[in-house]
Structure formats: structure tokens, C-alpha cells
């Protein structure tokens, strides 16, 4: 049940973030020129990175293809409000996030019992 709650949280923020990015015509330049959009994107990224950091270790081990180093780097950069975070924010938002969502969906299909809600 715990993995399901985390999975749902990651997807909720991931889908919202991807919707924000889909409205950008000029990619990273437009994102970083818009303080409001950047704040929203970084907020979603921070929530996703924190949630991923709390996945059960067994789930993380089943997802070796996830770029765990990038997620860790963006978590540190956003929590510390590092000024030089453009590259990691853009990479995670535009590449690591979509790949991570696909890999989580594949794991959900392969291991549905991990994501069941039992009462």
C-alpha cells in the first residue's frame, strides 16, 4: 500500500509538471525566463525527488535504469536553493522524469502486488 501511495504521488506531480512543460515553445530558455513557471516546475520536481527518495529499497533495486544520481542531485540543488541548478533542473524535468514515469509504470505492470491497496 505504501508503494502505491508513493506511486500515485509521483504520477500526480509528474503529470502536472509535464503539462507545464508542454506549454513551453522555447524549452529551457522559456522555462528559466518565467519565474512563476520555474517555481511551479521546481516545486513539482522537489516533491517528486523527495518521494522517490522514500521509495522502499526493494522498489529502487527493481528500477536500476532510473537515473537515481540525477534525482539525488536535483533534490540537493532544490533543497539548498543552489543558484547553479539550471542544467540539472532541465535534465530531470525534460528527460529523467518522463523515463522514470515509464519505468514506474512498467514495474507496476510487472509487480502489481506491490501497488495493491489492501484493507
C-alpha positions as CSV (number, residue, x, y, z in Angstrom):
1,X,0.0,0.0,0.0
2,X,2.9,2.4,0.8
3,X,4.4,1.9,-2.6
4,X,1.0,2.6,-4.2
5,X,0.6,5.9,-2.3
6,X,4.1,7.0,-3.4
7,X,3.5,5.9,-7.0
8,X,0.3,7.9,-7.1
9,X,2.0,11.0,-5.6
10,X,4.9,10.8,-8.1
11,X,2.4,10.4,-11.0
12,X,0.3,13.3,-9.9
13,X,3.2,15.7,-9.7
14,X,4.8,14.2,-12.8
15,X,1.7,14.7,-14.9
16,X,1.3,18.3,-13.7
17,X,4.9,19.0,-14.4
18,X,4.8,17.5,-17.9
19,X,1.6,19.6,-18.6
20,X,3.6,22.8,-17.6
21,X,6.5,21.8,-19.9
22,X,4.2,21.0,-22.8
23,X,3.1,24.7,-23.0
24,X,6.7,25.9,-23.4
25,X,7.6,26.5,-27.0
26,X,11.2,27.5,-26.5
27,X,12.2,24.8,-24.0
28,X,14.7,25.6,-21.3
29,X,15.1,29.3,-22.3
30,X,11.4,29.9,-21.9
31,X,11.2,28.0,-18.6
32,X,14.1,29.9,-17.0
33,X,12.8,33.2,-18.2
34,X,9.4,32.7,-16.4
35,X,9.8,32.9,-12.6
36,X,6.3,31.6,-12.0
37,X,6.5,28.6,-14.3
38,X,10.0,27.8,-13.0
39,X,8.8,28.0,-9.4
40,X,5.9,25.6,-10.2
41,X,8.2,23.2,-12.1
42,X,10.8,23.2,-9.3
43,X,8.0,22.6,-6.7
44,X,6.8,19.5,-8.5
45,X,10.4,18.3,-9.0
46,X,11.1,18.7,-5.3
47,X,8.0,16.8,-4.3
48,X,8.9,14.0,-6.8
49,X,12.5,13.8,-5.8
50,X,11.6,13.7,-2.1
51,X,9.0,10.9,-2.8
52,X,11.5,8.9,-4.9
53,X,14.0,9.1,-2.0
54,X,11.4,7.4,0.2
55,X,10.6,4.5,-2.1
56,X,11.1,1.1,-0.4
57,X,14.6,-0.1,-1.2
58,X,13.2,-3.2,-2.9
59,X,11.4,-1.0,-5.4
60,X,14.5,1.1,-6.0
61,X,16.5,-2.1,-6.7
62,X,13.9,-3.2,-9.2
63,X,14.5,0.1,-11.1
64,X,18.2,0.2,-11.9
65,X,17.5,2.2,-15.1
66,X,16.2,5.2,-13.2
67,X,18.8,7.9,-13.0
68,X,19.0,7.9,-9.2
69,X,22.1,10.2,-9.2
70,X,20.2,12.9,-11.2
71,X,17.2,12.7,-8.8
72,X,19.5,13.0,-5.8
73,X,21.3,15.9,-7.4
74,X,18.1,17.8,-8.2
75,X,16.9,17.1,-4.6
76,X,20.0,18.6,-3.2
77,X,20.1,21.6,-5.6
78,X,16.4,22.5,-4.9
79,X,16.6,22.0,-1.1
80,X,19.7,24.1,-0.9
81,X,18.4,26.7,-3.4
82,X,21.6,26.4,-5.3
83,X,22.0,29.2,-7.9
84,X,23.6,26.9,-10.5
85,X,20.9,24.4,-11.0
86,X,19.6,25.2,-14.5
87,X,21.2,22.1,-16.2
88,X,20.1,19.6,-13.5
89,X,16.5,21.0,-13.3
90,X,16.1,21.0,-17.1
91,X,17.6,17.5,-17.5
92,X,15.5,16.0,-14.8
93,X,12.3,17.7,-15.9
94,X,12.7,17.0,-19.6
95,X,14.4,13.6,-19.7
96,X,14.7,11.8,-16.3
97,X,11.1,12.5,-15.3
98,X,9.4,11.0,-18.4
99,X,11.8,8.0,-18.3
100,X,11.1,7.5,-14.6
101,X,7.4,7.6,-15.1
102,X,7.6,5.0,-17.9
103,X,9.8,2.7,-15.7
104,X,7.5,3.0,-12.7
105,X,4.5,2.1,-15.0
106,X,6.4,-0.9,-16.3
107,X,7.2,-2.0,-12.7
108,X,3.6,-1.5,-11.8
109,X,2.6,-3.9,-14.6
110,X,5.2,-6.5,-13.7
111,X,4.7,-6.4,-10.0
112,X,1.1,-5.4,-9.4
113,X,1.1,-6.8,-5.9
114,X,3.5,-4.1,-4.7
115,X,0.9,-1.5,-5.7
116,X,-2.2,-3.0,-4.3
117,X,-4.2,-1.3,-1.6
118,X,-5.2,-3.9,1.0
119,X,-7.8,-3.2,3.6
